[in-house]
C-alpha cells in the first residue's frame, strides 16, 4: 500500500486537493496549510489497521491529514510514508514573507 501527497486548498465552501508530491511549492509565512495522504489503493480499500500514514520533516506524527503553520521563512521538506513498504512521497516547501502591496494613512484632522 502506498499513497499520494496532496495539499488541500479551501475555496469558499468547497475544498480541492492538488497533488504536490515531487513538487516545489511556495507558501506564505504565518498561514496554516493542510496536507493529506491519499491512498493509491482503490477507494474501497481502507488504511490497514495500525498503519496510519507517518509524517516527517516540516511536521511529524501520524494520520491521514496534517495541518502545518510555517512561522519562519525558509525551505522545508514534508514527507509522508504509508505502510512499511512505501518509499514515501515528499514535497519541497519554500516559505516566503507576505508583502504589502500598499499602505495608506488617513489624516483625520484634514477631513479625510
PyMOL commands that place a pseudoatom at each C-alpha (Angstrom):
pseudoatom trace, name=CA, resn=UNK, resi=1, chain=A, elem=C, hetatm=0, pos=[0.000, 0.000, 0.000]
pseudoatom trace, name=CA, resn=UNK, resi=2, chain=A, elem=C, hetatm=0, pos=[1.353, 3.412, -0.934]
pseudoatom trace, name=CA, resn=UNK, resi=3, chain=A, elem=C, hetatm=0, pos=[-0.111, 6.893, -1.072]
pseudoatom trace, name=CA, resn=UNK, resi=4, chain=A, elem=C, hetatm=0, pos=[-0.130, 10.222, -2.835]
pseudoatom trace, name=CA, resn=UNK, resi=5, chain=A, elem=C, hetatm=0, pos=[0.645, 13.524, -1.070]
pseudoatom trace, name=CA, resn=UNK, resi=6, chain=A, elem=C, hetatm=0, pos=[-1.751, 16.409, -1.662]
pseudoatom trace, name=CA, resn=UNK, resi=7, chain=A, elem=C, hetatm=0, pos=[-2.178, 19.922, -0.353]
pseudoatom trace, name=CA, resn=UNK, resi=8, chain=A, elem=C, hetatm=0, pos=[-5.743, 20.851, 0.405]
pseudoatom trace, name=CA, resn=UNK, resi=9, chain=A, elem=C, hetatm=0, pos=[-6.806, 24.322, -0.638]
pseudoatom trace, name=CA, resn=UNK, resi=10, chain=A, elem=C, hetatm=0, pos=[-10.088, 25.654, 0.707]
pseudoatom trace, name=CA, resn=UNK, resi=11, chain=A, elem=C, hetatm=0, pos=[-12.014, 27.772, -1.777]
pseudoatom trace, name=CA, resn=UNK, resi=12, chain=A, elem=C, hetatm=0, pos=[-15.258, 29.212, -0.344]
pseudoatom trace, name=CA, resn=UNK, resi=13, chain=A, elem=C, hetatm=0, pos=[-17.244, 26.233, 0.953]
pseudoatom trace, name=CA, resn=UNK, resi=14, chain=A, elem=C, hetatm=0, pos=[-15.551, 23.717, -1.345]
pseudoatom trace, name=CA, resn=UNK, resi=15, chain=A, elem=C, hetatm=0, pos=[-12.138, 22.147, -0.942]
pseudoatom trace, name=CA, resn=UNK, resi=16, chain=A, elem=C, hetatm=0, pos=[-9.815, 20.921, -3.655]
pseudoatom trace, name=CA, resn=UNK, resi=17, chain=A, elem=C, hetatm=0, pos=[-6.815, 18.629, -3.478]
pseudoatom trace, name=CA, resn=UNK, resi=18, chain=A, elem=C, hetatm=0, pos=[-3.729, 19.425, -5.532]
pseudoatom trace, name=CA, resn=UNK, resi=19, chain=A, elem=C, hetatm=0, pos=[-1.129, 16.693, -5.838]
pseudoatom trace, name=CA, resn=UNK, resi=20, chain=A, elem=C, hetatm=0, pos=[2.203, 18.122, -4.705]
pseudoatom trace, name=CA, resn=UNK, resi=21, chain=A, elem=C, hetatm=0, pos=[4.409, 15.030, -4.317]
pseudoatom trace, name=CA, resn=UNK, resi=22, chain=A, elem=C, hetatm=0, pos=[7.746, 15.644, -6.003]
pseudoatom trace, name=CA, resn=UNK, resi=23, chain=A, elem=C, hetatm=0, pos=[7.000, 19.350, -6.474]
pseudoatom trace, name=CA, resn=UNK, resi=24, chain=A, elem=C, hetatm=0, pos=[8.349, 22.582, -5.012]
pseudoatom trace, name=CA, resn=UNK, resi=25, chain=A, elem=C, hetatm=0, pos=[5.572, 24.848, -3.787]
pseudoatom trace, name=CA, resn=UNK, resi=26, chain=A, elem=C, hetatm=0, pos=[5.641, 28.417, -2.454]
pseudoatom trace, name=CA, resn=UNK, resi=27, chain=A, elem=C, hetatm=0, pos=[3.597, 29.158, 0.675]
pseudoatom trace, name=CA, resn=UNK, resi=28, chain=A, elem=C, hetatm=0, pos=[3.152, 32.263, 2.838]
pseudoatom trace, name=CA, resn=UNK, resi=29, chain=A, elem=C, hetatm=0, pos=[4.750, 32.656, 6.261]
pseudoatom trace, name=CA, resn=UNK, resi=30, chain=A, elem=C, hetatm=0, pos=[2.208, 32.588, 9.090]
pseudoatom trace, name=CA, resn=UNK, resi=31, chain=A, elem=C, hetatm=0, pos=[-0.504, 30.770, 7.145]
pseudoatom trace, name=CA, resn=UNK, resi=32, chain=A, elem=C, hetatm=0, pos=[-1.893, 27.351, 8.045]
pseudoatom trace, name=CA, resn=UNK, resi=33, chain=A, elem=C, hetatm=0, pos=[-1.926, 24.667, 5.354]
pseudoatom trace, name=CA, resn=UNK, resi=34, chain=A, elem=C, hetatm=0, pos=[-3.440, 21.194, 5.376]
pseudoatom trace, name=CA, resn=UNK, resi=35, chain=A, elem=C, hetatm=0, pos=[-1.683, 18.296, 3.692]
pseudoatom trace, name=CA, resn=UNK, resi=36, chain=A, elem=C, hetatm=0, pos=[-3.398, 14.974, 3.039]
pseudoatom trace, name=CA, resn=UNK, resi=37, chain=A, elem=C, hetatm=0, pos=[-2.117, 11.484, 2.368]
pseudoatom trace, name=CA, resn=UNK, resi=38, chain=A, elem=C, hetatm=0, pos=[-4.422, 9.772, -0.112]
pseudoatom trace, name=CA, resn=UNK, resi=39, chain=A, elem=C, hetatm=0, pos=[-4.205, 6.018, -0.574]
pseudoatom trace, name=CA, resn=UNK, resi=40, chain=A, elem=C, hetatm=0, pos=[-3.294, 4.860, -4.063]
pseudoatom trace, name=CA, resn=UNK, resi=41, chain=A, elem=C, hetatm=0, pos=[-5.368, 1.707, -3.479]
pseudoatom trace, name=CA, resn=UNK, resi=42, chain=A, elem=C, hetatm=0, pos=[-8.950, 1.568, -4.715]
pseudoatom trace, name=CA, resn=UNK, resi=43, chain=A, elem=C, hetatm=0, pos=[-11.374, 3.725, -2.746]
pseudoatom trace, name=CA, resn=UNK, resi=44, chain=A, elem=C, hetatm=0, pos=[-12.973, 0.605, -1.250]
pseudoatom trace, name=CA, resn=UNK, resi=45, chain=A, elem=C, hetatm=0, pos=[-9.714, -0.399, 0.493]
pseudoatom trace, name=CA, resn=UNK, resi=46, chain=A, elem=C, hetatm=0, pos=[-9.301, 1.313, 3.901]
pseudoatom trace, name=CA, resn=UNK, resi=47, chain=A, elem=C, hetatm=0, pos=[-5.968, 2.111, 5.551]
pseudoatom trace, name=CA, resn=UNK, resi=48, chain=A, elem=C, hetatm=0, pos=[-4.634, -1.107, 7.111]
pseudoatom trace, name=CA, resn=UNK, resi=49, chain=A, elem=C, hetatm=0, pos=[-5.108, -1.330, 10.880]
pseudoatom trace, name=CA, resn=UNK, resi=50, chain=A, elem=C, hetatm=0, pos=[-2.211, 0.288, 12.770]
pseudoatom trace, name=CA, resn=UNK, resi=51, chain=A, elem=C, hetatm=0, pos=[-0.744, 1.579, 9.503]
pseudoatom trace, name=CA, resn=UNK, resi=52, chain=A, elem=C, hetatm=0, pos=[-1.740, 5.243, 9.501]
pseudoatom trace, name=CA, resn=UNK, resi=53, chain=A, elem=C, hetatm=0, pos=[0.402, 7.478, 7.293]
pseudoatom trace, name=CA, resn=UNK, resi=54, chain=A, elem=C, hetatm=0, pos=[3.559, 8.675, 9.065]
pseudoatom trace, name=CA, resn=UNK, resi=55, chain=A, elem=C, hetatm=0, pos=[4.748, 12.282, 8.556]
pseudoatom trace, name=CA, resn=UNK, resi=56, chain=A, elem=C, hetatm=0, pos=[8.304, 13.593, 8.883]
pseudoatom trace, name=CA, resn=UNK, resi=57, chain=A, elem=C, hetatm=0, pos=[10.231, 16.771, 8.139]
pseudoatom trace, name=CA, resn=UNK, resi=58, chain=A, elem=C, hetatm=0, pos=[8.213, 20.003, 8.401]
pseudoatom trace, name=CA, resn=UNK, resi=59, chain=A, elem=C, hetatm=0, pos=[5.625, 18.141, 10.514]
pseudoatom trace, name=CA, resn=UNK, resi=60, chain=A, elem=C, hetatm=0, pos=[5.658, 14.868, 12.398]
pseudoatom trace, name=CA, resn=UNK, resi=61, chain=A, elem=C, hetatm=0, pos=[3.073, 12.403, 13.585]
pseudoatom trace, name=CA, resn=UNK, resi=62, chain=A, elem=C, hetatm=0, pos=[0.548, 10.031, 12.088]
pseudoatom trace, name=CA, resn=UNK, resi=63, chain=A, elem=C, hetatm=0, pos=[-2.831, 10.318, 10.429]
pseudoatom trace, name=CA, resn=UNK, resi=64, chain=A, elem=C, hetatm=0, pos=[-4.397, 10.968, 7.076]
pseudoatom trace, name=CA, resn=UNK, resi=65, chain=A, elem=C, hetatm=0, pos=[-4.060, 14.759, 7.286]
pseudoatom trace, name=CA, resn=UNK, resi=66, chain=A, elem=C, hetatm=0, pos=[-1.528, 17.127, 8.785]
pseudoatom trace, name=CA, resn=UNK, resi=67, chain=A, elem=C, hetatm=0, pos=[-2.034, 20.851, 9.438]
pseudoatom trace, name=CA, resn=UNK, resi=68, chain=A, elem=C, hetatm=0, pos=[1.156, 22.893, 9.291]
pseudoatom trace, name=CA, resn=UNK, resi=69, chain=A, elem=C, hetatm=0, pos=[1.737, 26.565, 10.087]
pseudoatom trace, name=CA, resn=UNK, resi=70, chain=A, elem=C, hetatm=0, pos=[5.013, 27.931, 8.753]
pseudoatom trace, name=CA, resn=UNK, resi=71, chain=A, elem=C, hetatm=0, pos=[6.191, 30.673, 11.144]
pseudoatom trace, name=CA, resn=UNK, resi=72, chain=A, elem=C, hetatm=0, pos=[9.638, 31.132, 9.623]
pseudoatom trace, name=CA, resn=UNK, resi=73, chain=A, elem=C, hetatm=0, pos=[10.761, 31.974, 6.098]
pseudoatom trace, name=CA, resn=UNK, resi=74, chain=A, elem=C, hetatm=0, pos=[12.865, 29.213, 4.587]
pseudoatom trace, name=CA, resn=UNK, resi=75, chain=A, elem=C, hetatm=0, pos=[12.901, 25.905, 2.774]
pseudoatom trace, name=CA, resn=UNK, resi=76, chain=A, elem=C, hetatm=0, pos=[11.286, 22.792, 4.190]
pseudoatom trace, name=CA, resn=UNK, resi=77, chain=A, elem=C, hetatm=0, pos=[10.588, 19.207, 3.166]
pseudoatom trace, name=CA, resn=UNK, resi=78, chain=A, elem=C, hetatm=0, pos=[7.461, 17.331, 4.202]
pseudoatom trace, name=CA, resn=UNK, resi=79, chain=A, elem=C, hetatm=0, pos=[7.379, 13.578, 3.700]
pseudoatom trace, name=CA, resn=UNK, resi=80, chain=A, elem=C, hetatm=0, pos=[4.585, 11.057, 4.208]
pseudoatom trace, name=CA, resn=UNK, resi=81, chain=A, elem=C, hetatm=0, pos=[5.073, 7.307, 4.255]
pseudoatom trace, name=CA, resn=UNK, resi=82, chain=A, elem=C, hetatm=0, pos=[2.094, 4.964, 4.012]
pseudoatom trace, name=CA, resn=UNK, resi=83, chain=A, elem=C, hetatm=0, pos=[2.940, 1.445, 5.111]
pseudoatom trace, name=CA, resn=UNK, resi=84, chain=A, elem=C, hetatm=0, pos=[6.155, -0.456, 5.727]
pseudoatom trace, name=CA, resn=UNK, resi=85, chain=A, elem=C, hetatm=0, pos=[6.941, -0.987, 2.049]
pseudoatom trace, name=CA, resn=UNK, resi=86, chain=A, elem=C, hetatm=0, pos=[6.144, 2.549, 0.870]
pseudoatom trace, name=CA, resn=UNK, resi=87, chain=A, elem=C, hetatm=0, pos=[9.210, 4.595, -0.091]
pseudoatom trace, name=CA, resn=UNK, resi=88, chain=A, elem=C, hetatm=0, pos=[7.252, 7.756, 0.796]
pseudoatom trace, name=CA, resn=UNK, resi=89, chain=A, elem=C, hetatm=0, pos=[6.264, 10.915, -1.018]
pseudoatom trace, name=CA, resn=UNK, resi=90, chain=A, elem=C, hetatm=0, pos=[7.825, 14.326, -0.388]
pseudoatom trace, name=CA, resn=UNK, resi=91, chain=A, elem=C, hetatm=0, pos=[7.155, 17.934, -1.235]
pseudoatom trace, name=CA, resn=UNK, resi=92, chain=A, elem=C, hetatm=0, pos=[9.663, 20.784, -1.026]
pseudoatom trace, name=CA, resn=UNK, resi=93, chain=A, elem=C, hetatm=0, pos=[8.153, 23.918, 0.501]
pseudoatom trace, name=CA, resn=UNK, resi=94, chain=A, elem=C, hetatm=0, pos=[9.565, 27.417, 0.020]
pseudoatom trace, name=CA, resn=UNK, resi=95, chain=A, elem=C, hetatm=0, pos=[8.046, 29.769, 2.619]
pseudoatom trace, name=CA, resn=UNK, resi=96, chain=A, elem=C, hetatm=0, pos=[8.104, 33.484, 1.809]
pseudoatom trace, name=CA, resn=UNK, resi=97, chain=A, elem=C, hetatm=0, pos=[7.211, 36.632, 3.709]
pseudoatom trace, name=CA, resn=UNK, resi=98, chain=A, elem=C, hetatm=0, pos=[3.867, 38.143, 2.633]
pseudoatom trace, name=CA, resn=UNK, resi=99, chain=A, elem=C, hetatm=0, pos=[4.479, 41.527, 1.012]
pseudoatom trace, name=CA, resn=UNK, resi=100, chain=A, elem=C, hetatm=0, pos=[2.234, 44.532, 1.436]
pseudoatom trace, name=CA, resn=UNK, resi=101, chain=A, elem=C, hetatm=0, pos=[1.001, 45.919, -1.841]
pseudoatom trace, name=CA, resn=UNK, resi=102, chain=A, elem=C, hetatm=0, pos=[0.108, 49.365, -0.498]
pseudoatom trace, name=CA, resn=UNK, resi=103, chain=A, elem=C, hetatm=0, pos=[-0.089, 51.216, 2.801]
pseudoatom trace, name=CA, resn=UNK, resi=104, chain=A, elem=C, hetatm=0, pos=[-2.295, 54.300, 3.142]
pseudoatom trace, name=CA, resn=UNK, resi=105, chain=A, elem=C, hetatm=0, pos=[-2.596, 56.738, 6.014]
pseudoatom trace, name=CA, resn=UNK, resi=106, chain=A, elem=C, hetatm=0, pos=[-5.656, 58.893, 6.539]
pseudoatom trace, name=CA, resn=UNK, resi=107, chain=A, elem=C, hetatm=0, pos=[-5.280, 62.249, 8.250]
pseudoatom trace, name=CA, resn=UNK, resi=108, chain=A, elem=C, hetatm=0, pos=[-8.484, 62.635, 10.279]
pseudoatom trace, name=CA, resn=UNK, resi=109, chain=A, elem=C, hetatm=0, pos=[-7.686, 66.298, 11.001]
pseudoatom trace, name=CA, resn=UNK, resi=110, chain=A, elem=C, hetatm=0, pos=[-7.717, 67.083, 7.254]
pseudoatom trace, name=CA, resn=UNK, resi=111, chain=A, elem=C, hetatm=0, pos=[-11.319, 65.879, 6.928]
pseudoatom trace, name=CA, resn=UNK, resi=112, chain=A, elem=C, hetatm=0, pos=[-10.428, 62.736, 5.012]
for i in range(1, 112): cmd.bond("trace and resi %d" % i, "trace and resi %d" % (i + 1))
show_as sticks, trace
zoom trace
